[in-house]
Amino acid sequence: MALIGAFKKSGSNEYTGEIVTLSVQAKNVRITPDANPSGEKAPSHRIYAGRVEIGAAWSKVSGEGRDYLGVKLDDPSLPAPIFANLVADEAGEGFSLIWSRRYGRRAAE
């Protein structure tokens, strides 16, 4: 697992922060509720860097009953989408975007 982002709640269900990896350095990232979800499996949130949509997120509940967001980031510069989870920090002061490699899938050939 790797910490790739740090966020603060900026509204009732909105988050602002940054995402930093070896290939992505995005500040002023906004995770906002999707006002018009298109269906039952549609994302609950959209993710923006500036005016550009860079991903989506789905509201989820952990086995321990904690709310979190399942995040999918994608951009033409990335070789594949990045999947991560936005979870509350242990201190309760903010939210961490945590990435972990999905095992069981073949590496890019």
Secondary structure, DSSP 8 states (H G I E B T S, - for coil): -EEEEEEEE-SSS-EEEEEE-SS-EEEEEEEEE-SS--STTS-SEEEEETTEEEEEEEEEE-TTS-EEEEEEE--TTSSS-EEEEEEE-TTSSSEEEEE---TTS----
